[in-house]
Amino acid sequence: MTKHPPRLFLRFFRWFCHPELRKHIEGDLMELYGERVHEAGKRKADIKFMIDVLLLFRPGIIRPAEGHRQFNNYGMYKNYLKTGWRNLLRNKGYSIINIGGLAAGMSVAILIGLWIQFEMSFDSFHENRSRIAMVLKNTLFNGERNTQEATPFPLHDELKRNYPEIKRASRLSWRTDISLMVGDKKVVKNGRYVDPDFLSMFSFPLIRGSIKNALKDPNSIILTESLASALFGSEDAVGKSLRVNNEYDVQVTGVLKEIPKNSTMQFDFLAPYEFEVQTSDFVRSSANNWGNNFLMNLVELQEGTSMESFSNKISTLNMDKDNEIKDQYLFLHPLEKWRLFNDYRNWVNVGGRIEYIRLFGIIGIFVLLIACINFMNLSTARSQKRAREVGIRKAMGSLRGQVITQFLSESMITAFISFIFAVAIILLSFPYLKNLGFENIALDFGDGILLKAGLIVCIVTGLIAGSYPALYLSSFLPVNVLKGVFRAGKGPATFRRILVVSQFTISITLMIGTIIVFRQIEHAKDRDLGYNPNKLITIQGSNDLAQNFAALKTDLLNSEGIEAVAKASSPMTAVYNKWSDFSWEGKDPDSQIAFEALMTEWDLEKAAGLQFKMGRPFSIEHATDSNAIILNEAALKIIGYKDPIGKTMKSGEREVTIVGVIDNVLMQDPYRPISPGVILFDAGQTNAILIRMKDDADVKETLAAIEPLFAKYNPSMPFDFTFVNDEFGKKFETENLVGKLSGLFAAFAIFISCLGLSGLASFMAEQRTKEIGIRKVLGATVPNLWNLLSRDFVSLAILSCVIAGPIAYYLANDWLQKYEYRTALSWWIFAAVWGGVLVITLATVSYQAVKSALMNPVRSLRSE
């Protein structure tokens, strides 16, 4: 054994080591490693490389000889961090790719995590949430099993009086867009009519007023803090009066704290349901009617009561109360499921918004995984660069666990740096994500849970990204590495190919899925509506408009730019009434059939642009039209009349004559078949006013011209209108959100994949520099070399397309099954994505390939 290591090592350690450790380190080198150092020193290049590596060491790395004291681990871990930091600086190009890819992946994962956290937090602030539920009803009409929120008026009193399991109960109305006036201030706000128990059931805290007494008086009202400020300024609103719909005066008895954004129920004011009872003949007439469903019923159960058992107990309650009601079953829908599990099909809860949470959660994991794959790819590809370092560390006594720890430490450093950049990306992107469901989401650095989640993301990402490189690099045998006979072998190359294929498979699947989502949206948007929504506006009805409609209509028609005006019981994008009391000759008395009903008078066909298949519209020239009815094609198909014009049917006890048949009109769900519907003549219905502008009318000028008319005839409400096109577009909000977010995340996924592919192509080109030089000297052209360097990556992209195709088809087809009216999975979608991926792959790889092919061979071969 050589007694002394090379002087260069001793000189190095005397300079580098802490004074009190010099003698221990020198002794360790002499006693334990002298022979290995001597053998390695036979080659000058190896000695130089060893010194370069040792310059990164700290004393704690060296394993002491027996009898020497164990140095603390602080120096060792400090060395790991220094080594990792220096490697990042030494390889700036690869560091930028790794950090950029991980930052992009982390930003997507964190954004999705924040979105999921917000969605999962809905209604969590209610203290009694586990015992609160809404009564829903399963119905069987027209052979279809449906689930609805609308329940009968007498259900509330019945539950409170005769069911001890009920602790509290409240009715809840659908009333929205209510006019509130204080002096010359007038606003239109969304309100809810509820019972006094409502404030005790739910945790909507009062800033002013008493929970027990605030809703006792039928003529009372509770405002939110912002509405109270808008109406009364800095004055105390409690005790003040305001006017509702320019008809009734009510007194403010409380002020609510602002409704949280993560509340399923959103409203600006609360009023007693008894106010509805006192002011509405329709509501009062329904006091004992179990077949008229027009409000929601909420209950809070006693502690220990099972919702499932209570649902079974009340299941047939409405049928027991009214023998004429058939196939209608009540059950409880827990508050905790209102937001995420609100979709029922065939009486079965099939999920709802939870599906999108699961979808985006999986997408977030996969996008982050793609970023981790980049790190693994580049680290294993550059394994030969680090092989000697690993060999020397092991030769100097480092255990495999220590080497693994070193490389995991480097990946952790990269992950934490990436996390900082990811946070910056998120903060910069928030302003652009407000229309994508992130308007109520923010990074709260004071949130301990959020900070812990960020730390977990960093650690998990670092462990995943660095796991394979650490295990792989730490497995090198030092004797092979230091002898210069180390070869990476086919295993790592095969693994890298698998990772690249995995990356592109995920990206391709996301791209295909995004296109199909938008195709489904466009498919529904292009559906024949049965009416013309262009230049058609809707204005909400009111008592003033009902009283002044005839004069308003005359003045509107005299205005330049207005073609037609009509009033109706609902706008063209909603149906407020669905009745099952229709009968006709030949109807099966045991059948349960319900028709959607729209009430109107003259000129609806002109305003809405309805298309008649048979007969005519209501006409002022026909006095008998006061008892007339118009069917859509779906209703005619159920009734079965071959020649319906002039035939009669009944709506309850009212006999009506069929005067026309129109095309099916799409008023509700654009993804479902159009329900059978009828239009009844009823001059008293003024829930909506439809105004059609002329084709050549200037929209701004026309609106400016008619605004004074509404101020004159509708003084209780500000001039507010909606374009029917815009209202129809709101039916696609959820799908649009899913499509945009999927597109955004797919773009991130393909960007990260291409980033890694670029780095891998750069490294491969660097590894084959001399080969390329020799080929050029022997006559290879630039296209030949481009083909040589690109074909492997193109083949991997093609393989990814082949794998992703069936996966994307299965997932997309499964997603489309929830829509009854759905688009087809066209082959060109897959072909277009595959072609796009191949182009992106070629564009990414070609830069490095052409750059290497154009390099002067003299520079790469001169060392030979």
PADO-363789 format. One record per residue (C-alpha): residue in three letters; x negated, y negated, z. Coordinates in steps of 0.001 Angstrom, whole numbers, plus 500000, padded with zeros to 6 digits. Layout:
ALAXYZ...
***
This chain:
MET500000500000500000THR498706496568499164LYS497826494692502325HIS498584491212501059PRO501284489915498728PRO500287487490495965ARG499016484197497360LEU501670482324495382PHE504368483945497508LEU502618483106500764ARG502090479535499638PHE505773479328498708PHE506990480598502046ARG504656478333504008TRP506182475390502138PHE509809476503502179CYS510391478178505523HIS511236476695508847PRO507995476471510928GLU509023478871513678LEU510005481521511150ARG506850481504509045LYS505001484193510957HIS508051486477510963ILE508611486066507229GLU504961486560506337GLY504927489661508501ASP508055490970506834LEU506545490500503382MET503288492210504353GLU504885495094506224LEU507984495857504219TYR507750494516500693GLY504089494203499843GLU503931497151497513ARG507082496186495612VAL505892492610495291HIS502534493832494032GLU504125496091491418ALA506450493361490232GLY503464491000490084LYS501757493096487433ARG503774491214484873LYS503256487486484896ALA506766486856483566ASP508300488846486406ILE506285486930489008LYS507467483628487512PHE511082484771487492MET510874486055491066ILE509544482714492254ASP512395480917490474VAL514874483132492243LEU513174482923495632LEU513313479148495411LEU517026479577496015PHE516558481758499114ARG516874480731502712PRO515204482492505623GLY518367484260506738ILE518366486374503568ILE515169488206504408ARG515758491334506434PRO513375491347509424ALA511168494294510251GLU512021496457513179GLY511277494659516393HIS511729491191514973ARG514753489224516106GLN517780489042513777PHE518187485590512225ASN521661484042512381ASN523968484269509371TYR524409480530509040GLY521337480253506816MET522488483159504682TYR525911481694503918LYS524404478279503432ASN522111479853500879TYR525032481456499107LEU526712478099498751LYS523527476452497511THR522917479236495044GLY526464478999493723TRP526301475229493405ARG522954475391491571ASN524257478029489187LEU527220475777488365LEU524880472885487610ARG522426475037485661ASN525143476408483347LYS527252473318482809GLY529067474539479697TYR530291477775481222SER531044476001484502ILE533281473521482710ILE535146476373480995ASN535565478306484233ILE536603475292486290GLY538847473927483531GLY540581477256483033LEU541065477906486727ALA542263474312487294ALA544857474660484531GLY546015478031485849MET546168476793489426SER548088473654488454VAL550729475780486724ALA550932478179489681ILE551204475332492208LEU553809473461490159ILE555914476598489881GLY555391477262493581LEU556606473758494475TRP559643474164492216ILE560473477559493747GLN559996476194497263PHE562488473400496533GLU565035475771495008MET564748478213497909SER565190475409500442PHE568758474560499359ASP571197474330502266SER568533475552504715PHE569082472484506930HIS572584473608507987GLU572363475051511503ASN575356477373511024ARG574500478408507468SER574476482156508193ARG578165482028509270ILE579545479642506612ALA581162480901503435MET583463479893500600VAL586535481949499821LEU586361483148496220LYS588924485039494220ASN588588487876491708THR591256487709488995LEU592338489834486057PHE593757487802483165ASN593843488606479442GLY592067491868480219GLU589054489974481601ARG587711490194485143ASN586763486727486326THR585713485181489638GLN586814481657490545GLU586402479115493325ALA589956477814493084THR592206479148495843PRO595733478282497038PHE596681475419499351PRO598356477485502143LEU595277479710502596HIS593619477213504958ASP596420477168507538GLU596935480908507298LEU593275481648508094LYS593111479185510988ARG596353480329512621ASN596287484100512238TYR592665485194512001PRO590636484938515238GLU587449485685513286ILE587627482132511918LYS585928479546514116ARG586410476586511781ALA587910476041508339SER588133473226505822ARG589685472595502466LEU587494470948499839SER588752469085496784TRP587182468672493368ARG588013464964493242THR585204462919491701ASP584745459452490213ILE586919457608492708SER587212453809492527LEU586290451959495729MET586789448196496060VAL585694445647498642GLY586554442107497583ASP585080441600494136LYS582756444594494523LYS583923447759492816VAL582114451043492364VAL582989454485491093LYS581637457243493311ASN581985460967493852GLY583882461896496959ARG585199464988498696TYR588450465386500583VAL587905467666503569ASP589371468642506938PRO587953467427510292ASP586189470768510903PHE583919470032507941LEU581597467737509932SER581160470372512660MET580618473203510187PHE577897471478508181SER574833469568509378PHE575489466260507650PRO574587463915510522LEU576533460736511220ILE574546457563511795ARG577671455786513008GLY580974457219514176SER582209460306516007ILE582186463793514494LYS585391464691516340ASN587376461602515434ALA585948460291512141LEU588371462256509931LYS591424462471512171ASP593242459513510650PRO594482460293507098ASN593623456715506073SER589991456914507163ILE586828457302505111ILE583171458119505816LEU580509456565503578THR576913457555502996GLU574293455061504126SER573512453884500587LEU577194453430499657ALA577878451503502879SER574962449228502058ALA576186448735498471LEU579682447744499607PHE579012445876502838GLY575360444867502647SER573676444555506024GLU576995444361507903ASP578208447239510035ALA580601449162507774VAL582468450926510584GLY585862449318511116LYS585861447631507714SER588591448261505116LEU588270449138501446ARG590683449962498658VAL590848453349496927ASN591853453467493253ASN593471450040493665GLU596371451742495473TYR595554452554499065ASP593689450774501853VAL591527452910504121GLN589259452150507056VAL585592453148507391THR585234455358510478GLY581696456618510012VAL578441456331508104LEU576572459465507005LYS572864459856506674GLU571905460273503000ILE572790463706501663PRO569560465732501198LYS568557466460497633ASN568427470150498475SER572114470272499362THR574440472221497080MET577245469789497938GLN576504466246496801PHE578893463377497522ASP578994459668498303PHE581915459681500708LEU584223461967502671ALA587941461428503242PRO590560463516505094TYR592342466113503000GLU595542464900504613PHE595104461746502515GLU595540463960499427VAL598628465529500992GLN600210462151501710THR599406460559498332SER599926463442495878ASP603322464935495063PHE601553467827493350VAL599578468732496469ARG602611468477498761SER604682470655496446SER602017473362496678ALA602165473684500465ASN603784477150500275ASN602748478154496770TRP600260481061496834GLY600084481201493059ASN598838477642492500ASN595050477529492836PHE593448474083492744LEU591113473615495739MET588260475316497587ASN588528476860501040LEU585498476962503350VAL585260478950506585GLU582852479381509484LEU583060482776511162GLN582727483506514840GLU579339484819515939GLY579004488545515337THR581675488691512620SER580627490519509468MET581375488688506236GLU581769491955504377SER584296493378506838PHE586242490101506927SER586272489991503101ASN587869493428503118LYS590412492250505684ILE591665489282503607SER591196490880500178THR594895491233499314LEU596162488320501445ASN597583486212498595MET599253489256496990ASP600758490151500373LYS602175486636500636ASP603586486585497092ASN604763489803495464GLU604611488240491996ILE600827487821492226LYS598904490772490802ASP595250491738490543GLN593876488863492603TYR591465489646495440LEU589902487279497976PHE586388487613499421LEU583711485490501121HIS580703484068499310PRO578010483121501904LEU576573479610501923GLU573070481054501635LYS573987482354498160TRP575760479294496775ARG572718477945494965LEU570884481032493781PHE573510483804493553ASN576546482143491996ASP576994484174488800TYR579735486797488749ARG580555489152485913ASN583305491721486072TRP583709490925489790VAL580064491744490489ASN577441489222491602VAL574699489506488980GLY572474486744490314GLY572353483262488900ARG569608480712489367ILE567546483307491228GLU566788484838487825TYR564903481705486806ILE562998481667490103ARG561879485230489466LEU561059484437485854PHE558931481386486615GLY557329483123489581ILE556133485898487276ILE555000483330484694GLY553007481455487354ILE551265484635488464PHE550431485602484890VAL549115482164483922LEU546867482158487001LEU545801485685486149ILE544842484544482640ALA542599481887484188CYS541013484484486479ILE540419486731483486ASN538380483943481871PHE536117483842484917MET535702487621484901ASN534991487697481193LEU532267485079481232SER530710486395484429THR530433489970483177ALA529329488804479726ARG526464486886481333SER525543489841483548GLN522144490292481906LYS521291486699482825ARG521822487524486498ALA520502491095486449ARG516939490263487518GLU518197488016490266VAL520276490893491639GLY517360493282491240ILE514968491057493168ARG517499490393495911LYS517976494119496349ALA514239494748496177MET513734492130498870GLY516148494013501100SER519585492571500401LEU522378495053500893ARG525066495498498272GLY527609493916500598GLN525437490819500826VAL525182490606497029ILE528957490998496745THR529407488262499320GLN527059486011497346PHE529009486324494107LEU532352486000495859SER531006482845497489GLU530164481468494044SER533665482241492800MET535097480586495922ILE533116477426495199THR534467477436491647ALA537999478048492947PHE537870475166495439ILE536484472762492840SER539190473938490445PHE541805473383493138ILE540741469751493491PHE541081469264489736ALA544413471141489779VAL545784468731492397ALA544626465825490230ILE546359467352487183ILE549581467774489168LEU549555464205490481LEU548918462839486994SER551621465017485430PHE554456464306487921PRO555676461188486047TYR556044463278482879LEU557853466147484610LYS560784464212486055ASN563107465438483326LEU562017469033483824GLY563449469627487283PHE560577468047489250GLU562222464715490072ASN562741465759493713ILE559388467499494148ALA556195465956495475LEU552854466952496987ASP553029466187500681PHE549486466294502029GLY550833466004505551ASP552736469258505173GLY550802471940507059ILE552579474749505231LEU551653473227501877LEU548001472896502891LYS547939476512504051ALA549533477594500778GLY546865475650498844LEU544129477314500890ILE545660480721500221VAL545827479963496479CYS542125479044496511ILE541083482153498429VAL543254484542496413THR542132482995493126GLY538488483144494188LEU538789486773495283ILE540636487855492127ALA538342485946489775GLY535134487028491516SER536049490576492488TYR535038492433489348PRO531890490383488635ALA530781490833492252LEU531372494581492237TYR529820495003488811LEU526724492852489315SER526030494259492763SER525919497767491336PHE522716497146489322LEU519756499366490255PRO516747497145491044VAL514240499651489656ASN515851499528486201VAL516299495790486261LEU512727494987487301LYS511242497488484851GLY513079495706482052VAL515025498797480966PHE518432497538482113ARG521222497660479565ALA524760496503480244GLY526270499467478416LYS529667499781476728GLY531740499701479915PRO531620495960480545ALA532183495162476870THR535234497435476804PHE536537495840479987ARG536097492375478474ARG538078493420475414ILE540860494723477646LEU540932491407479501VAL541052489360476274VAL543869491530474933SER545739491123478234GLN545368487345478050PHE546716487067474556THR549476489604475156ILE550841487471478001SER550482484263475967ILE552189485740472899THR555066487074475005LEU555596483631476527MET555518481954473107ILE558067484359471632GLY560290483990474700THR560194480188474459ILE561224480204470805ILE564109482582471514VAL565379480370474357PHE565492477353472052ARG567046479465469293GLN569829480480471676ILE570441476847472602GLU570580475760468964HIS572802478721468134ALA575351477544470704LYS575007473886469702ASP575671474727466058ARG578859476573466954ASP582084475248465423LEU583740473177468154GLY587132472892466518TYR587020469104466889ASN584753466217465892PRO582629464866468806ASN580851462193466739LYS581664458595467727LEU584177459879470237ILE584037458420473765THR585840459411476955ILE586948457040479696GLN588172458429482985GLY591810457829483714SER593202455942486675ASN596551454768488019ASP596065451362486389LEU595352452971483026ALA598389455237483366GLN600647452223483985ASN599079450022481311PHE598257452647478694ALA600796451546476040ALA599562447935476063LEU595924449043476219LYS596384451382473270THR597955448642471160ASP595133446211471902LEU592461448872471280LEU593922449774467874ASN593947446073466979SER590235445888467787GLU587826446168464918GLY585995449477464896ILE588627451627466677GLU590313454333464631ALA592444456252467161VAL593332456339470868ALA594933459137472917LYS595305460188476522ALA594988463706477903SER594964465741481103SER591263466494480666PRO588323465409478512MET587375467466475472THR584491469097477339ALA586476470518480266VAL589760472212481128TYR591505471245484351ASN594488473591484047LYS594865477303483432TRP598366478761483851SER599721482277483884ASP603443481427483854PHE603865481494480053SER606326483958478556TRP607613484749475097GLU609664487286473239GLY607942490657473257LYS605549489920476116ASP604698492915478321PRO606113491954481757ASP603266493789483516SER600507491983481633GLN598447489251483342ILE597827486534480738ALA596651482974481383PHE596401480105478900GLU594204477049479232ALA596553474058479098LEU595891470543477831MET598631467928478272THR598846464922475983GLU601182462892473787TRP600726461400470318ASP597546460920468293LEU595346463465470078GLU594651465112466714LYS593463461762465308ALA591290460885468266ALA589725464342468727GLY589706465315465054LEU591652468571465510GLN592087470885462531PHE595538472417462012LYS595897475916460594MET599703475749460584GLY602386473244461374ARG601841469677462520PRO600781467580465540PHE603137465873467979SER604890462964466324ILE606790459964467696GLU609219460497464822HIS610346463819466322ALA612323463252469512THR612345466974470275ASP608526466984470592SER608909466167474274ASN609407469947474578ALA606884471005471959ILE603714473119472194ILE600680473660469985LEU598690476926470124ASN595085477674469305GLU594222480746467247ALA593245482793470299ALA596641482137471934LEU598493482988468719LYS596606486276468526ILE597806487221472027ILE601403486125471441GLY601478488035468161TYR603886485861466173LYS603281486206462439ASP605242483068461617PRO605101481042464866ILE606287477595463686GLY609721476838465125LYS609743479773467519THR610140479217471236MET608382480355474391LYS608505479366478026SER606138477510480336GLY607564478415483714GLU611233477486483395ARG610574474967480625GLU611427476163477109VAL609078474785474455THR608979475010470663ILE605821475879468732VAL605161473084466225GLY601560473782465246VAL598513476054465397ILE594977474619465528ASP591498476071465174ASN589980477384468387VAL588608474402470318LEU585457474903472381MET585956472982475622GLN584096475031478231ASP581256477571478153PRO579518477443474743TYR578088480934475254ARG581419482707475737PRO584347483459473443ILE586977480724473290SER589869481371475659PRO593512481247474511GLY594781477716474933VAL597818475520474384ILE598550471805474080LEU601747470659475812PHE603500467355475360ASP603364465419478647ALA603285461627478482GLY602473461305482190GLN598997462827482086THR596219460213481998ASN593129461883483452ALA591102460953480366ILE591403458474477525LEU589855459435474187ILE588764456667471818ARG587483457366468321MET585418454731466570LYS585456454299462837ASP582621455931460921ASP581190452579459832ALA581647450885463235ASP578679449449465071VAL578671451230468435LYS577247448368470527GLU579529445747469018THR582598447962469387LEU581862448737473044ALA581286445051473746ALA584629444233472124ILE586697446737474132GLU585048446141477534PRO587199443043478293LEU590332445065477555PHE589470447605480219ALA588604444844482665LYS592104443483482009TYR594092446711482163ASN591895448681484600PRO590751446126487211SER590024448722489894MET587165450365488028PRO584074449129486198PHE583911449812482477ASP582321453238482326PHE582359455635479405THR580651458783478150PHE579964459944474626VAL581487463354474037ASN578297464464472278ASP576321463701475440GLU578833465474477655PHE578701468546475442GLY574903468447475593LYS575024468717479397LYS576324472261478999PHE572813473234477903GLU570902471601480768THR569831474837482430GLU568783476530479201ASN566990473369478051LEU565114473272481342VAL564118476920481012GLY563024476412477410LYS560954473295478117LEU559264474787481167SER558604478060479346GLY557116476104476436LEU554941474067478784PHE553666477144480608ALA553140479029477343ALA551050476105476081PHE548967476254479262ALA548559480007478855ILE547361479782475241PHE545086476844476112ILE543460478779478952SER543104481854476736CYS541474479825473971LEU539210478122476495GLY537932481492477643LEU537715482761474092SER535610479753473135GLY533223480379476026LEU532990484061475203ALA532361483337471526SER529676480828472490PHE527945483364474688MET528150486133472078ALA526700483792469472GLU523903482889471892GLN523152486580472491ARG522887487247468754THR520848484178467855LYS517819486166466689GLU519989488683464847ILE521652485815462993GLY518218484345462176ILE516998487644460748ARG520162488082458692LYS519796484572457254VAL516180485248456339LEU517317488438454597GLY519898486507452570ALA523130486494454583THR525458483609453684VAL527445481461456075PRO530749483282455221ASN528988486618455888LEU527837485440459294TRP531211483840460063ASN532886487168459328LEU530350489001461495LEU530981486802464523SER534764486408464107ARG536071489827463198ASP535856491320466687PHE537932488517468180VAL540464488601465345SER540899492355465813LEU541566491772469512ALA544154489111468648ILE545881491504466216LEU545938494229468862SER547483491740471303CYS550223490933468779VAL551004494622468331ILE551283495150472094ALA553186491923472819GLY555815492509470107PRO557775495353471791ILE557375493770475253ALA558721490409474063TYR561560492122472177TYR562657494086475232LEU562526491105477598ALA564229488692475162ASN566966491172474309ASP567606491803478006TRP567849488041478641LEU570249487515475735GLN572633490193477010LYS574016487808479636TYR575425485620476840GLU578487486889475009TYR577827484437472182ARG574143484900471363THR571592484556468623ALA569901487427466825LEU566276488473467364SER564968487636463901TRP561745489219462657TRP560367485870461493ILE560074484673465112PHE557567487407465844ALA555794486925462531ALA555502483167463057VAL554028483572466544TRP551604486253465368GLY550473484076462487GLY550084481098464819VAL548013483117467289LEU545700484360464536VAL545212480805463278ILE544481479567466811THR542051482430467386LEU540201481753464141ALA540082478028464849THR538707478663468335VAL536067481172467307SER535119479615463976TYR533496476553465523GLN530938478641467392ALA530554481080464506VAL529887478392461886LYS527638476464464281SER525489479566464800ALA525539480465461110LEU524259477000460144MET521393477093462662ASN517862477019461205PRO516452480592461506VAL512969479193462114ARG514061477922465535SER515388481308466620LEU512542483403465225ARG509461481317465930SER508889482998469322GLU508531486326467506
***
